[in-house]
Amino acid sequence: FIGNRYGVRGSIINFLINNGIQVECYGDGWENGSVNARRNCELSSRAKIIFGIGSIGHCSDVYTLKLRDFDALMTGSLYITHKNPDLCNLFDEGGEFECYIHPIEALNKINFYLKHSGIRESIGRRGREKALKFHTWDIRLKSTFRQLDLI
């Protein structure tokens, strides 16, 4: 997990750890501390699963799209994050990424995908392919500029 420790993040990560999941956390407030963009890429590219927490601030049921959603998908690792309807509109849940509503669901999915590397790697690969096809900075900025009639 890469992101600062605040809100519900600590309790979700502690739940996973207390239930046998090895989680490495990076960001302000975590033992490993912050990482720069280069280190973020290195860590993410070697991860079997990138775990996301998509809630906003201290809320447990309000979600937003984050740059992290796209960064994680572009690594080719399996990305598991909160079930955010906006992200589900862009990527196929279960086909290009995986999501959860409650920490117990996250735990179950993490355990499943750790035991099924072929499925995990296939989903990660498809998520990367779609992210690179539709959601790079160049593609998104060109689309925005076209919509604003700037190009």
C-alpha positions in Angstrom: 0.0 0.0 0.0 1.3 3.4 -0.9 -0.4 6.4 0.6 -0.4 8.4 3.8 -1.8 7.0 7.0 -5.0 8.7 8.0 -8.7 8.0 8.4 -9.7 4.4 8.0 -6.4 3.4 6.3 -4.7 2.2 9.5 -7.6 0.1 10.7 -8.0 -1.6 7.3 -4.3 -2.4 7.0 -4.2 -3.6 10.6 -7.1 -5.9 9.9 -5.3 -7.4 6.9 -2.0 -7.9 8.9 -3.9 -9.4 11.9 -5.4 -11.9 9.5 -2.1 -13.1 8.1 -1.6 -10.8 5.1 2.0 -9.4 4.6 1.5 -5.7 3.8 4.2 -3.2 3.1 3.0 0.3 3.6 4.7 3.5 2.4 3.7 7.1 3.0 3.6 9.6 5.8 2.6 7.9 9.1 3.8 4.4 8.1 7.0 2.8 9.4 8.6 2.8 5.9 7.9 6.5 5.3 7.3 8.3 2.1 8.7 7.3 -1.3 9.4 9.4 -4.4 7.8 8.6 -7.8 10.8 6.5 -9.0 10.7 4.3 -5.8 6.9 4.1 -6.1 7.3 2.6 -9.6 10.0 0.2 -8.3 7.8 -1.0 -5.4 4.7 -1.3 -7.5 6.3 -3.2 -10.3 7.5 -6.0 -8.0 4.2 -6.3 -6.1 2.0 -9.3 -6.5 -1.0 -7.2 -5.4 -1.3 -3.4 -5.1 -3.8 -2.6 -2.4 -5.9 0.5 -2.6 -8.1 2.4 -0.2 -10.4 4.6 -2.3 -12.3 6.4 0.4 -12.0 10.1 1.0 -10.4 11.5 4.1 -11.9 10.0 7.2 -15.0 8.6 5.5 -15.5 4.9 5.0 -18.2 5.0 2.4 -17.4 8.0 0.1 -15.0 7.3 -2.8 -13.2 9.3 -5.4 -11.0 8.4 -8.4 -7.3 8.9 -7.5 -4.2 9.1 -9.6 -3.2 6.0 -7.7 -5.9 4.1 -9.4 -4.3 4.6 -12.7 -0.7 4.3 -11.5 -1.5 1.0 -9.9 -3.2 -0.4 -13.0 -0.4 0.6 -15.3 2.1 -1.5 -13.4 0.6 -4.8 -14.5 0.2 -6.0 -10.9 -3.3 -6.9 -9.7 -4.9 -3.9 -8.2 -7.5 -4.4 -5.4 -9.3 -1.3 -4.1 -12.6 -0.1 -2.7 -15.6 -0.5 -5.0 -15.8 2.9 -6.6 -18.6 3.2 -9.2 -16.5 5.7 -11.2 -13.6 3.3 -11.4 -16.0 0.5 -12.3 -17.2 2.6 -15.2 -13.7 2.8 -16.6 -12.4 -0.7 -15.9 -13.9 -4.2 -15.7 -14.2 -5.4 -12.1 -12.9 -8.9 -12.0 -11.4 -8.7 -15.5 -9.0 -5.7 -15.2 -8.9 -5.0 -11.5 -10.6 -6.2 -8.3 -12.5 -4.4 -5.7 -14.0 -4.8 -2.2 -16.6 -3.1 0.0 -15.6 -4.4 3.4 -12.2 -5.4 4.7 -13.3 -9.1 5.1 -14.1 -9.1 1.3 -10.6 -7.6 0.6 -9.0 -10.3 2.8 -10.8 -13.1 1.0 -9.9 -11.7 -2.4 -6.3 -11.2 -1.5 -6.0 -14.8 -0.2 -7.7 -16.1 -3.3 -5.4 -14.2 -5.7 -2.3 -15.1 -3.8 -3.2 -18.8 -4.3 -4.1 -18.3 -8.0 -1.1 -16.6 -9.6 -2.3 -17.2 -13.2 -5.6 -15.5 -12.7 -4.0 -12.7 -10.7 -1.4 -12.1 -13.4 -4.0 -12.2 -16.2 -6.2 -9.6 -14.5 -3.1 -7.4 -13.8 -2.0 -7.7 -17.5 -5.5 -6.8 -18.8 -5.7 -3.8 -16.4 -2.4 -2.5 -17.7 -3.3 -2.9 -21.3 -6.5 -0.9 -20.9 -4.9 1.7 -18.8 -2.2 2.2 -21.4 -4.7 2.3 -24.2 -7.1 4.8 -22.7 -5.7 6.5 -19.7 -2.2 7.8 -20.2 -1.5 11.5 -19.5 -1.2 12.2 -23.3 -4.5 10.5 -24.1 -6.4 12.1 -21.3 -5.0 15.6 -21.9 -5.7 15.4 -25.6 -9.3 14.3 -24.9 -9.7 17.2 -22.5 -8.3 19.8 -24.9 -10.6 18.5 -27.7 -13.6 18.8 -25.4 -12.6 22.4 -24.7 -12.1 23.1 -28.4 -8.5 23.9 -27.7 -7.2 21.5 -30.4 
